[in-house]
Amino acid sequence: MVRLLEIAAILALTTSASCAEPQEKVVEMRTESFDGLRFGVPEGRVAVAQDGRIKIQPEQALRTVDQITVWTSNPKPLPEGTVTTGDDPAPHTLVTIEGGMGGPEYALSIPKTVGEREVTVRAYIQAEEGQPDFADAWAVWESLGVDQ
């Protein structure tokens, strides 16, 4: 009986350790183009071009606090909040705005040179369960290219 409990404890530890390892999220996307720029649009989102930017938002958008914007002109300044910067997988800035009723809001900004253009991918998300992974925004950033 003791041996059975030991085996159960080892299995429980092994299972919980493997669940804690980071999982790469695969983002399914379709390719669209606008103004000589090619980019991916994650499944379940639509792209709308307007005034020097391309908004990529959920098809059934109830709120605008889950949006990706590809700025093809100078982006608006980032909102005020706690600023952190990083360089993995590319230089980026993350702003955390505390105090929202639905949890903190997060704004991620990732610049990229595409051909001879400077573009910036911005993602705005409100999340109750901690900092989001921004998988869709990073996938859009990776997909950016020159439309041939």
N, C-alpha and C positions, 0 to 999 in steps of 0.2 A: 504494500500500500504506500509506504514511504517512497519507494522507487517510482511509483506511478505519479505521485505528487511532484517529485523532482523533474520528471520528464515534462509534465504539464507546465511547470514554472519556466523551464528552458524554452519550450515552444511559445509561451506567452511573451517572453522577452525577445525572442527572435522575430516574432510577428510584429510586435510594436516597434522594434528598431527598423524593420524594413518599411513600415508605413511612414516613419518619420523622415526618411530620406527624400530629398527634393525630387519631384517628378517633373519632367519637361512636358509642358502642355503643347499639344499639336493643334495649331490654329488652321482650320480649313478656310481657304480664301479663293476669291475669283479675282482676275486681273482687270483693271479698268485703266483708262488713260484720259488725261485732260491737259490741254495747253503744253503738249510735248513731254509730259511727265507720266510715267507708268507707275502704278501702285496697286497693292493688294487691298481688297475689301473683305474683312472677315465675314464668314457665314453668319447670317442673321442681322447684318448691318447694311445700310444704304449710304451712298456717297452723294453729296450735294455740293456743287461748286458755287461759291459766292464771294465777291469782293476780296480777291487775293488769297483765298483759302479754300480748302476742300474739307467739309465736315463729314465725318464718318460716324454715324450714330445708329443705335438699335432701330430696326424696322418698326417696332412697336414702342417707340419712345414715349414713356409716360413722364419722364423727367429729363432734363438736359444735363444732369450731373453724371453722365456716362457717355462721354463723347471724345472722339479722337479728331483732331484738326491737323491737316497738313497745310502749313503756312507757306505759300509760294511768294509772299511779299514779307515785309518786316512784321514779325508777330507782335501782338500787344504785349505789354509788360506782364510778367508773372504776378499773380496775386500775392498779397502780403501773408506771411506765415513763417513757420519754421523751415529754413532752407537747408537742404543737404545736397552734396554733390557726389558724383561717383564717376568711374571711368570703365566699368565693366558691365556690359560688353563694349560700351562706347561712352564718351563723355556725355553726362546728362545732369539735370538739376531736378530735384524733387522738392516741392513745397507742400507742407502739411498745414491745413487750416483747421484748427480745433473749434469745437463748440457747435457744430451743426446738429440739428434735431435728429437726423438719421445717421449720426456718426461723423467723424472727421471727413473733410474733403481733401483730396490729393490732386496735385497738378504736376505732371511729369513733362519735362521739356527735353527733346533730343534733337540737336542740329545734325544736318548731313549735307555734304556737297554732292549734288547730282548733276553730272556733266559740268557745266560752268555755273550752275545755280546753287545758291544757298537756300535750303528749305529747312523748316523746323517742324517736327512732329510734337504735338502737345496732346496730352490725355488728361481729362478731368473725370475723376471718379469719387463718389461718396461711398464709404464703406464702414459698416458697423463692426465688422469682424477683423479689424486690423488692416495694415497696409496691403493693398492689392498687388498682384504680381505684374500687372500691366502687360500681360502676354499678347493681347491684341495690338496694343500700341507698338510693342517691340517688333511684332510680325509685320506691321505696316511699314515701320522704319526700315527693316531688312529688305522689304520688297521694292522700295523706291528705286527707280531707274529712269533712264531716258527712253521715251517712246520712240521706236525706230520705224 
